[in-house]
């Protein structure tokens, strides 16, 4: 809850500073436009973190279900999913780091957008998204949004790779 609140305050501060720089217009964005978009994403993500942490607290919105209580007691299934004790899951950190390192390692060869999408699919699976279809939808939606914003809207040339992919 402290992390979510701190990030929320940081996002609001960052947004206010970005507004001082000026947003510009759609045709000619100002210096504060992209930082303002980042601030909006940070505020939204912080709100989600705050809502999730509130639901996990004893006085929160929803009490844990019986199967979640069993996972919190330390059985093997609960530990495998990362429920319960708050212990750091180093294999998840290593998996996310490995997936993130794919982007600079093969982004120029395969294509930046494709590499980002695949990397996010892998990160989602490592972090516990149970269904492959959900991870693929998340990863490729992010890739499509990245292409729309940077290539189409802002006209930023991103590496297409030797394979000619996005």
N, C-alpha and C positions, 0 to 999 in steps of 0.2 A: 504494500500500500504506500509505503514511503517512496519507493522508486517511481511508481506511477504518478504520485503527486508532484514529485520533484521534476519529472519529465514534463508534466503538464505545465508547471510554472515556467520551465525553460522554454517550452514551445510557445507559450504566450509572450514571453519576453522577446524571443527571436522573431516572432511575428510582428511585434510592435516596432522593433528595430528595422525590420524589412519594410514596413510601411513608411518609416521615416526616409528611407532611400528612394521611395517612389516606385509604384508598380508600372507606370507607363500605360500604353494601350495594347490592344491585341496585335496590332500591326507592328508596333515598336515597343517591345517590353523594356521596362526600366530596370535599374540595377537591383531593385528589391523584389522583382517578380519571382524569380526562382527561389530565393530564400523564403519568401512568403508561402509558396507552395510546400516547401519542406516543413515549415512551421505548422501548416495545416495538417499535414500527414502526422507529424509528431504529436500534435494535440489530439487527433483522432485515435492514434495508437495508445496514447496515455489514458484516454477515457476508457478504452477497451480494457487495458490493464487494471485500472481502478475498479471497473465493474466486475471483472473476474476475481480480483482479490476480495472484494466485498462479499461475493457469493461463497467464497471459501472460508470466511471467518464464521465463528460460532453465532454471532449476532447478525449474520448476513441474510441475504434474501432467500436462499434455498439451502436446507440442511443436506449433508452428504447422504447419498443412497447407501443401502446396506452393503452392496458390493464394493463401494468406495471405502467404507469403513474397514472391510476385510483387507483391502489393498494397503490401507494405512497401517495395519498391524504388522506388516512386514513379510507377507507371504511372497513366494517367488513371482507370481503373476503380477502383483502390485508393484514389486520392485522393477520388473521388466518394463512396465509401462511408465515408471517414474512417478507413481502416485505416493503420497504419504509423507515420508520423513524429511523431505527437503534436501536430501543428500545430492551432491553434485554428480551428475552422470557424465563422466569424462569421455565416454565413447560418443556421446551426442555432440559434445564440443568438438572432438576430433573429426566427426563426420561432417558437421557444418563447415568447419575450417577447410576440410578436404574439398567439399563441394564448392566453396567460395574460391578456392585456388584454381578450380577449373577455368574460371573466367579469364584470368590473365594467361593461363597456360595454353589454352586452345582457342581462345576467342578470336584471334587473328586468323587462325586456320579454318575453323568451322563457321565462324560468323558470330558477332557479338550478341545479337538478339537470341539466336538459337542456343548459344552457350548459356546465356542468362536464364532462359526458360528451363533448360535441362538441369542447370545447377539448382534452381529453386524447387524443381520437382524432387530432386535428391534431398535437399534440405528439409522439405516438408515431410518426407518419409522418415528421415533420421529423427526429426523432432516429434514424431508420433502420430502423424496423420494416418489413420488406419486403412483407408481405401486408396488404391492407386489412382482411381478415376478422379478423386478429389485433389490429389497432389498434382496430377497432370493438368486438370482444369486451372488450378491455382498458378502453376508455373507458366503455362502457355498464355493465360490471361495477362499475367504480368509482362510477358514478352511482347504481347500484342500492344499493351498499353505503353510500354517503353518505345516500341516502334512508332506508334501514333504520335507520342509527345516529341521524341527527339528527332526522328527522321522526317516524319510528315509535317508536324506543326512547326518545330524550331529549325528544320533543315540542317540538322547536325549530321554530318556523314559518319556513320559507324561502320567498322570493318565488316564487310560481307564475307570475307574468308575466301580461300582458294576454291572452296566448293560452291561458292556463289549463293550461299544461304544468307538469311537475314542476319 
